[in-house]
């Protein structure tokens, strides 16, 4: 059967859900390749022209958007090609949204970029946006598409989400940004064509507008507007950043490495659907504000919703992050960076994956996938799930709390019954529930929207007593939001001209992030993307050289006394570093060139060489101000704890007031030739009360 006839059959079918046996990863072991054709000598452009009766509208968009010649050129591209009826439907829907926003009573005009249902009326600039949305500068067959996002950004610098389903015959279905791939893996000379049944939304709308469009988020949307926080979620790109094409000497001074190519802003909003509010008797702003005053009893400025001290403002601000986090980037789980890094090769399989972020309230949020926890129960959507399958906000493993809860997915604590273990709904599941969540859209121009199943509230006693009463380990790459917003952290290396050493190395200019400060004009700071062969937590590392002297503004933790620790790998090419905390010296300089074994200053002894599994040696090392590495990830094929070059240094014990605090490191090696490396992996905040708790297990303290 010719492909043309096959596509025409699709166009006239009653439903698209039963037409194609697709070559995607699924429970069906035998891949149906009957609909797959390879046209030797064709390019993406000539393939589309050969089937112009099906793709004529998309060809027009590519030509007017200036991308058709690119599809003729040598290269490697994945082109997601929407069929003519998909483009007709898209234009009609987007025009209808725009026209409806012009009617009396509408809060604002919704600019979709489409003001007519006719293709000829589409602007050239909108054609460019649509065309770039559907092209990825790398080749991906559906058999290579795993996880929730296509690993390489499209030409609009946006990730495309992936989701999966099966049809009535249990054949696998793949969706890209909600558009079903109906004919897959049409390989051509310069890439591959994936035929889709809908236009992928190239939305130029920011996070608040996308939230407003989803009518089942109306209460949070109104609260976002009332507090004025919607204005803080508008920035998209720093157009004053002009260093994207620059190069700098790499860490060895033998090659050049790139500056970050862009400086985008990004945001994440965790949002309760209206159904969560209504189940609690909250139907309007008065109801919500009255409840917020109970959740935040120390708030003030009741008459000014835009005040950071207002209860409603505090509630909304705690839902917002200053970085764009796709569902697959909330924690370091099943993340791949090219062929160099796979998170599942670095972590223990059942090790919990977590990260900590400062919210726009100025307080900390914990995100975790508790892979070690097999607890299961029925969620709000009626599905029985294991904890290990879910991503949670403000998770606690306290067994007494979970046992006392009505169910494992309804855990609260404290006198105000503050929800903990709040589940972030998996986007594919949300998208498939079109009755409850019609037209769900996770991605905006400048951020991601995640639905949550319970109220997200910051309560200091709950956070310090239950949620954050643990080792709070924060990777240095997680501190600066710019690393996440600009595809620096976990970069796949596509379309960036890296040095030939075999890693992805970025030079970070001193003005790139307000969370990082250079204290010497000749200092250099680098971010090295993850690598399986390294010894690092989350696979990556940060590095300063030259007269290395850099500072980081640390995320806010709840007020309390903490033991501060610094994680690094000792190697001969490191330096001698003086550490500071809030510009106070924390102790004598530390020689980071020394590994722990055989060094009496550290006193590291392998657990296997002790009679008590290293218990006494742990105490001896701690008395000297050091700890072994974590038991949660691997270094050189064994646990980091068993690698003598992976060390945790105790910096200081200090009371933190919940505000800004700065960590500083300065190389004081007088013999530095400019190549001494200050390698920094992560920092730990450890509550002193947790350390003194004799009920904490040895395994827990070694994590």
Protein Blocks (a to p, Z undefined) as FASTA:
>chain_A
ZZklmmmmmmmpmbfklmbccddddfblbacfklgccdehiafklmmmmmmmmmmmmmmm
mmmnopmmmmmpgcddddddddfklmmmmmmmmmmmmmmmmpghiabdcdehiabfbfkl
pcfklmmmmmmmmpccbdcdfklmgcjbdfbacfkopacdddddddfkopacddeehiac
fbghiacfklccdddfbdcdfbfbdfklmmmmmmmlmmmmmmmmmnommmmmmpfbdckb
cklmpccddfkopaccdddfbdcdddddddddfklmmmnopabfklmmmmmmmmmmmbgh
kllmkbmkbmklmmmmmmpccbdcdfklmpcchiaehjlbcfklmpcfklccddddddfk
opacdddddfkbmbdcddfkopacdfklpccehiafbfklmmmpmbfklccedjkopaeh
iacddfklmmmmmmlmghiafbdfkbccdddfbdcdddfklmmmmmmnccddddfklmpm
mlmmnomgopahiaiacdfeopacddddfklpckbccfbfkbccddddddfkbcbehhia
cddehjdddddddddddeddddddddddddfklccddddeehiafbdcddfkbcfehpak
nopacfklpcnlommmmmmmmmnopacddfkbceehiafklpmkbccddfbdcddehiac
ddddddfbfkbghlaccddfbdcdddfklmmmmkbcfklmmZZ
